[in-house]
Amino acid sequence: MQQHELFPAPGSHKAAKRVGRGNGSGHGTYSGRGCKGNKARAGFGVRPGFEGGQLPIIKRLPEKRGFVNKFRVEYQAVNLSALSFFEAGSTVDADALVAAGIIKDSSKPIKILGTGSIDKAIKVIADKCSASAKAAIEAAGGSIEVKEDAAV
């Protein structure tokens, strides 16, 4: 078989519509574009967000603008004042916080914040901790363990 003997499968190639080649072709006069108007002109196209002259939704609703980081990590904030609920010497982790009703979901990462005070020596295990919270927990005689494989 020679290269000049190769042909496409029957029906796989359709002839192009030759518009604007006279009325006898069936595609003369308006060439399938209808009558006058923007869509009948060459180079027609609207920009993204164009709504036919109506004020676009991107201008009508300010919250539709901007950027949303889909990789953002939402931490559950736990203040020091909430940790005063636990007994001295206890270990406070995600499961203990859920059992106490301080947070709702043990699968989401936790961050300890420094609002409030603590006067008991407790061991805290969390994904993140603020510097003021760490200082307050260690000043009360407790310890804080920050997970190295924090949720990303």
C-alpha positions in Angstrom: 0.0 0.0 0.0 1.3 3.4 -1.0 0.8 6.7 0.9 -1.3 8.1 -2.0 -3.7 5.1 -1.7 -4.7 6.0 1.9 -8.1 7.5 2.4 -10.1 8.4 5.5 -13.0 6.2 6.6 -16.3 7.0 4.8 -18.2 9.7 6.6 -15.3 10.8 8.8 -14.6 13.9 6.8 -17.3 16.4 6.0 -16.8 19.1 3.4 -16.6 22.7 4.8 -19.7 24.9 4.3 -18.7 27.4 1.6 -20.8 30.4 2.6 -21.1 33.6 0.6 -20.8 31.9 -2.8 -24.1 32.9 -4.4 -27.7 32.1 -3.8 -27.5 28.9 -5.8 -25.3 27.4 -3.1 -28.0 27.8 -0.5 -25.6 29.9 1.6 -25.6 33.2 -0.2 -26.8 36.7 0.6 -26.5 36.7 4.4 -24.2 33.6 4.6 -26.1 32.0 7.5 -25.6 35.1 9.8 -29.2 36.4 9.6 -29.9 40.1 9.0 -28.0 43.1 10.3 -26.7 43.4 13.9 -23.6 42.9 15.9 -23.6 39.1 15.3 -23.6 39.6 11.6 -20.4 41.7 11.6 -16.9 40.4 11.3 -14.8 40.2 14.5 -17.9 40.0 16.7 -17.3 38.7 20.2 -18.1 39.9 23.7 -15.7 40.1 26.6 -16.1 37.8 29.6 -18.8 38.9 31.9 -20.7 41.0 29.3 -24.5 40.8 29.8 -25.8 42.7 26.8 -25.3 46.2 28.3 -27.0 45.3 31.6 -24.8 46.1 34.6 -22.8 42.8 35.0 -23.1 40.8 38.2 -19.4 41.3 38.9 -20.1 45.0 39.3 -23.5 44.7 41.0 -22.3 42.4 43.8 -19.0 43.3 45.4 -18.6 40.0 47.1 -18.4 38.3 43.7 -15.0 40.0 43.1 -11.6 39.0 44.4 -9.7 35.8 45.2 -10.5 32.8 47.4 -7.6 30.7 48.4 -8.8 27.1 48.0 -5.8 25.8 50.0 -6.6 27.9 53.1 -6.5 26.0 56.4 -9.3 26.8 58.8 -8.2 26.4 62.4 -10.5 26.0 65.3 -9.6 28.6 67.8 -9.3 27.7 71.5 -8.6 30.4 74.0 -6.7 29.8 77.3 -9.8 30.7 79.2 -11.5 27.6 77.8 -8.6 25.4 78.9 -9.1 26.4 82.6 -12.0 23.9 82.5 -9.6 21.0 82.7 -8.1 19.6 85.9 -4.4 20.1 86.7 -2.1 17.4 85.3 -4.6 16.4 82.5 -3.7 16.0 78.8 -5.8 18.2 76.5 -6.0 17.1 72.9 -8.7 17.2 70.2 -10.7 14.4 71.6 -10.7 16.0 75.1 -11.8 19.3 73.7 -14.7 17.7 71.8 -15.7 15.7 74.9 -15.8 19.0 76.9 -17.9 20.7 74.2 -15.3 23.4 73.5 -14.9 22.4 69.8 -17.2 20.5 67.5 -15.0 18.6 65.2 -11.8 16.7 66.2 -10.7 16.2 62.6 -10.1 19.9 61.9 -6.8 21.5 63.1 -6.7 23.4 66.4 -4.9 26.6 67.3 -4.4 27.7 70.9 -4.8 31.4 71.4 -3.6 33.6 74.3 -6.9 35.2 75.3 -7.6 34.7 79.0 -5.4 33.2 81.6 -4.6 29.7 83.0 -3.3 28.8 86.4 -3.2 25.0 86.1 -0.3 22.8 84.9 -1.8 20.9 81.9 -0.3 19.2 78.8 -1.7 20.6 75.6 -1.5 18.9 72.2 -2.5 21.1 69.3 -1.7 21.8 65.6 -0.6 25.4 66.2 -0.1 27.8 69.2 0.4 31.5 69.5 3.5 32.8 71.3 1.5 34.4 74.1 -0.5 31.1 74.7 2.7 29.1 74.8 4.3 31.5 77.3 1.2 31.4 79.6 0.9 27.6 79.6 4.6 27.2 80.4 4.4 29.9 83.1 1.6 27.9 84.8 3.9 24.8 84.8 2.3 23.1 81.9 3.7 22.0 78.5 2.5 22.4 74.9 3.2 19.9 72.1 2.7 21.4 68.6 2.2 18.7 66.0 4.9 18.8 63.3 2.6 17.4 60.6 0.1 20.2 60.9 -2.8 20.0 58.5 -1.9 21.6 55.2 
